[in-house]
Amino acid sequence: MDNNFQSTAEYVASEELMASVNVAIALKKPLLIKGEPGTGKTMLAQAVAKSLGLDLVIWNVKSTTKAQDGLYMYDTIQRLYDGQFGEEGVDDIARYIKLGKLGEAFESEKQVVLLIDEIDKADLEFPNDLLWELDQMEFYIHETKRTVKAKHRPIVIITSNAEKELPDAFLRRCIFHYIEFPNAELMEEIVKTHFPNVEENLLKNAMDTFYWIRSMRDVRKKPSTSELIDWINALQIAGIPADKIRAELPFVGVVVKKDEDLEAVKHYV
């Protein structure tokens, strides 16, 4: 493989995740990433771009997003406005074509990483509407009769929170990877990328308490990696003694975000 993704100073990836990224790059297929919230799905694209020295283009998908939004937009209103006020060049339709994020990635003079973030937020037809563009790396602008072809095939990373099932035809075209929640060894490595000088006893007690909370059956929203990092930061700033973490649960609202979960945790203290 010409481009090999490796963990960066800010992002620690498992061997399995690095292998999935590199296979997707080698096979020139989109990489579909699923995993619990807070496991670093979105940050992966940033890490891949940094590791390979590429620019990152981000397409944030919302419930109202259509596939067309990522290709291009024809600004008819601006053209009409310009026509009313006698602006020059109003007959040049190309002036009123604005490329979307997929179009930007295709037109880039060098290869980029394209992140299609939270694809399952859109309607069910959204992934299928992108099949041709992601397969052929091109799309047609009807208004100007121009075909936009990728100058360099982008590295496409797609994230999903599993809110909706994605179509089989779309899944067949992707390399799939589920980011498992980090075990204690990997989690310690992740935390130390953020806090290299964290006090060992504080780290151990915070992590033990964190995994204890995650293990509770009554806790519905399991705390994530990002919440552990925030919690350790708060504990360090406040100078909380390590032996008080499990006993008193200082700043527990940083990791537990629901009333019923907070009651469940405090019940066992």
C-alpha positions as CSV (number, residue, x, y, z in Angstrom):
1,M,0.0,0.0,0.0
2,D,1.3,3.4,-1.0
3,N,-0.6,5.3,1.7
4,N,-0.5,3.7,5.2
5,F,-2.5,5.2,8.0
6,Q,-0.9,5.1,11.4
7,S,-2.0,6.4,14.8
8,T,-1.2,10.0,15.4
9,A,-0.1,11.8,18.5
10,E,-3.7,12.9,19.1
11,Y,-5.5,9.7,18.0
12,V,-4.8,6.2,19.1
13,A,-6.2,3.6,16.7
14,S,-6.3,-0.2,17.3
15,E,-4.4,-2.5,14.9
16,E,-7.8,-3.7,13.5
17,L,-9.0,-0.1,12.8
18,M,-5.7,0.8,11.1
19,A,-5.9,-2.3,9.0
20,S,-9.5,-1.5,7.9
21,V,-8.5,2.1,6.9
22,N,-5.6,0.8,4.9
23,V,-7.6,-1.9,3.2
24,A,-10.3,0.7,2.2
25,I,-7.6,2.9,0.8
26,A,-6.0,0.0,-1.2
27,L,-9.3,-1.2,-2.6
28,K,-10.5,2.3,-3.3
29,K,-13.8,1.8,-1.4
30,P,-15.6,4.0,1.1
31,L,-14.9,3.0,4.8
32,L,-18.2,2.8,6.8
33,I,-17.5,3.3,10.5
34,K,-20.0,2.5,13.3
35,G,-19.5,2.4,17.1
36,E,-20.8,3.9,20.3
37,P,-21.1,7.7,20.5
38,G,-17.8,9.1,21.8
39,T,-15.6,6.3,20.4
40,G,-13.8,8.7,17.9
41,K,-15.7,8.0,14.6
42,T,-15.5,11.5,13.4
43,M,-12.0,12.1,14.8
44,L,-10.8,9.1,12.7
45,A,-11.2,11.1,9.5
46,Q,-9.2,14.0,11.0
47,A,-6.5,11.5,12.1
48,V,-6.3,9.8,8.7
49,A,-6.0,13.2,7.0
50,K,-3.2,14.3,9.4
51,S,-1.4,10.9,9.1
52,L,-1.3,11.0,5.3
53,G,-0.8,14.8,5.0
54,L,-4.0,15.4,3.2
55,D,-6.7,18.0,3.5
56,L,-10.1,17.1,5.1
57,V,-13.4,17.9,3.5
58,I,-16.4,17.4,5.9
59,W,-20.0,16.8,4.8
60,N,-22.2,17.0,7.9
61,V,-25.4,15.1,7.2
62,K,-28.7,16.3,8.8
63,S,-32.2,15.1,8.7
64,T,-33.0,17.5,5.8
65,T,-29.9,16.7,3.8
66,K,-30.4,15.4,0.2
67,A,-27.7,13.7,-1.9
68,Q,-28.0,16.6,-4.4
69,D,-26.7,18.9,-1.6
70,G,-23.3,17.2,-1.8
71,L,-23.0,17.5,-5.5
72,Y,-23.9,21.1,-6.5
73,M,-26.5,23.8,-6.0
74,Y,-27.9,26.0,-8.8
75,D,-28.7,29.4,-7.3
76,T,-31.6,30.5,-9.4
77,I,-32.7,33.2,-6.9
78,Q,-29.3,35.0,-7.1
79,R,-29.5,34.7,-10.9
80,L,-33.0,36.2,-11.0
81,Y,-31.9,39.0,-8.6
82,D,-28.9,39.8,-10.7
83,G,-31.0,39.9,-13.9
84,Q,-33.4,42.3,-12.3
85,F,-30.6,44.7,-11.5
86,G,-28.8,44.4,-14.8
87,E,-25.7,42.6,-13.6
88,E,-23.2,41.5,-16.2
89,G,-22.7,37.8,-16.9
90,V,-26.2,36.7,-15.9
91,D,-26.4,34.5,-19.0
92,D,-23.4,32.5,-17.7
93,I,-25.2,29.8,-15.7
94,A,-21.9,28.4,-14.5
95,R,-21.5,31.5,-12.3
96,Y,-24.5,30.3,-10.3
97,I,-23.4,26.8,-9.8
98,K,-21.9,26.1,-6.4
99,L,-20.3,22.7,-5.7
100,G,-21.2,20.8,-2.6
101,K,-18.8,18.9,-0.4
102,L,-18.6,15.9,-2.7
103,G,-18.1,18.2,-5.7
104,E,-15.3,20.0,-3.8
105,A,-13.5,16.7,-3.1
106,F,-13.8,15.7,-6.8
107,E,-12.5,19.1,-8.0
108,S,-9.6,19.3,-5.6
109,E,-6.2,19.5,-7.2
110,K,-4.8,16.9,-4.8
111,Q,-6.3,13.9,-3.1
112,V,-8.4,14.7,0.0
113,V,-10.1,12.8,2.8
114,L,-13.9,13.1,2.5
115,L,-15.9,12.6,5.7
116,I,-19.6,12.0,5.3
117,D,-20.6,12.3,8.9
118,E,-23.6,10.6,10.4
119,I,-25.1,9.3,7.1
120,D,-28.0,7.7,8.9
121,K,-29.5,11.0,10.0
122,A,-30.8,11.5,6.4
123,D,-33.8,9.7,4.9
124,L,-33.5,6.1,3.7
125,E,-33.0,7.0,0.1
126,F,-29.9,9.2,0.8
127,P,-27.3,6.5,0.7
128,N,-28.8,4.9,-2.5
129,D,-28.8,8.3,-4.2
130,L,-25.0,8.4,-3.8
131,L,-24.3,5.0,-5.3
132,W,-23.4,6.2,-8.8
133,E,-21.3,9.1,-7.6
134,L,-19.3,7.0,-5.1
135,D,-18.8,4.2,-7.6
136,Q,-17.9,6.2,-10.7
137,M,-16.4,9.2,-8.9
138,E,-18.3,11.6,-11.2
139,F,-21.6,13.4,-11.5
140,Y,-23.4,15.5,-14.2
141,I,-24.5,19.1,-13.9
142,H,-27.6,19.4,-16.1
143,E,-27.7,23.2,-16.2
144,T,-24.3,23.5,-17.7
145,K,-24.1,20.1,-19.4
146,R,-20.7,19.4,-17.6
147,T,-19.5,16.2,-16.0
148,V,-17.5,16.7,-12.8
149,K,-15.0,13.9,-12.5
150,A,-12.7,13.3,-9.5
151,K,-9.3,14.6,-10.4
152,H,-8.0,12.4,-7.6
153,R,-10.2,9.7,-5.9
154,P,-10.8,10.9,-2.4
155,I,-10.4,8.6,0.6
156,V,-14.1,8.4,1.7
157,I,-14.9,7.8,5.4
158,I,-18.6,7.5,6.3
159,T,-19.8,7.4,9.9
160,S,-23.1,6.0,11.2
161,N,-24.7,6.0,14.7
162,A,-26.9,3.0,13.6
163,E,-30.1,5.1,14.0
164,K,-31.3,3.6,10.7
165,E,-30.5,0.5,8.8
166,L,-28.5,1.3,5.7
167,P,-29.5,-0.2,2.3
168,D,-27.8,-3.5,1.3
169,A,-26.7,-2.1,-2.1
170,F,-24.9,0.7,-0.3
171,L,-23.3,-1.7,2.3
172,R,-22.0,-3.9,-0.5
173,R,-19.9,-1.0,-1.8
174,C,-18.3,-0.2,1.6
175,I,-15.6,-1.7,3.8
176,F,-17.2,-1.9,7.2
177,H,-15.6,-1.5,10.7
178,Y,-17.2,-1.3,14.1
179,I,-15.1,0.6,16.6
180,E,-15.2,-1.5,19.8
181,F,-15.2,0.3,23.0
182,P,-11.6,0.6,24.2
183,N,-10.3,-1.9,26.8
184,A,-8.5,-0.5,29.8
185,E,-5.0,-0.9,28.2
186,L,-6.0,1.0,25.1
187,M,-8.0,3.6,27.1
188,E,-5.0,4.4,29.2
189,E,-3.0,5.0,26.1
190,I,-5.7,7.3,24.7
191,V,-5.9,9.3,28.0
192,K,-2.1,9.7,28.1
193,T,-2.2,11.2,24.6
194,H,-4.2,14.0,26.1
195,F,-2.6,14.1,29.5
196,P,1.0,12.8,29.3
197,N,1.8,13.8,32.9
198,V,-1.4,12.5,34.5
199,E,-0.8,11.2,38.0
200,E,-0.9,7.4,37.9
201,N,-3.0,6.9,41.0
202,L,-5.6,9.4,39.9
203,L,-5.7,7.8,36.4
204,K,-6.2,4.3,37.9
205,N,-8.9,5.3,40.3
206,A,-10.7,7.4,37.6
207,M,-10.6,4.6,35.1
208,D,-11.7,1.9,37.6
209,T,-14.7,4.1,38.6
210,F,-15.5,4.9,34.9
211,Y,-15.6,1.2,33.9
212,W,-17.5,0.4,37.1
213,I,-20.2,2.9,36.0
214,R,-20.2,1.5,32.5
215,S,-20.8,-2.0,33.9
216,M,-24.0,-1.1,35.8
217,R,-27.0,-2.6,34.1
218,D,-29.2,0.2,35.3
219,V,-27.1,2.9,33.6
220,R,-28.8,3.5,30.2
221,K,-26.4,6.0,28.6
222,K,-23.0,4.5,29.1
223,P,-20.3,7.1,29.5
224,S,-18.0,7.5,26.5
225,T,-14.2,8.0,26.0
226,S,-14.6,11.7,25.5
227,E,-16.5,12.0,28.8
228,L,-13.7,10.1,30.6
229,I,-11.2,12.5,29.2
230,D,-13.3,15.5,30.3
231,W,-13.7,14.0,33.8
232,I,-10.0,13.3,34.3
233,N,-9.3,16.9,33.2
234,A,-11.8,18.2,35.8
235,L,-10.3,16.0,38.5
236,Q,-6.8,17.3,37.7
237,I,-7.9,20.9,37.6
238,A,-9.7,20.7,40.9
239,G,-6.8,18.7,42.6
240,I,-9.1,15.9,43.7
241,P,-7.3,13.2,45.8
242,A,-7.3,9.9,44.0
243,D,-8.8,8.1,47.0
244,K,-11.9,10.3,46.9
245,I,-12.9,9.5,43.3
246,R,-14.8,6.3,43.9
247,A,-16.0,7.2,47.4
248,E,-17.4,10.7,46.6
249,L,-17.8,10.7,42.8
250,P,-16.7,14.3,42.3
251,F,-18.1,16.0,39.2
252,V,-19.9,12.8,38.3
253,G,-22.2,14.9,36.0
254,V,-19.3,15.1,33.6
255,V,-19.7,11.3,32.9
256,V,-23.3,10.6,33.8
257,K,-25.8,12.7,31.9
258,K,-29.3,11.4,32.7
259,D,-31.2,11.8,36.0
260,E,-32.1,8.1,36.3
261,D,-28.5,7.1,35.6
262,L,-27.3,9.4,38.3
263,E,-29.7,7.9,40.8
264,A,-28.6,4.4,39.8
265,V,-24.9,5.3,40.3
266,K,-25.4,7.0,43.6
267,H,-27.4,4.1,44.9
268,Y,-24.2,1.9,44.8
269,V,-21.9,4.5,46.4
